Amino acid sequence: MTRRVLITPKASQDLDNIYDFIAQNNSGIALKFFDAARQTFSQLAKNPGIGTVYEVSKPELQGLRKWRVKKFDKYIIF
């Protein structure tokens, strides 16, 4: 079952900022990042249990997971 992925306004702004940062040096790579992020969101929607648990102290965030954007390992989606 595919779930819905909610991209918050802050997360959307982060994606735009990352795109702009990468595009300063290479707009083609920036587009690849954006595509990789969308593919990662799709993968997370299909498999919400993937990734590793991210330890947090706030009870409302217990069970939060992290997963890297494919081919852009410095960027993590929570």
Number of C-alpha atoms within 10 A of each C-alpha: 7 11 12 12 13 9 11 9 9 9 13 11 12 12 17 14 12 15 19 15 13 16 15 9 10 12 14 10 13 19 15 14 22 16 14 16 21 13 14 18 20 16 15 20 17 15 13 16 13 13 15 13 14 13 12 11 7 7 7 8 11 12 13 14 17 16 18 16 20 15 11 12 9 8 14 14 14 13
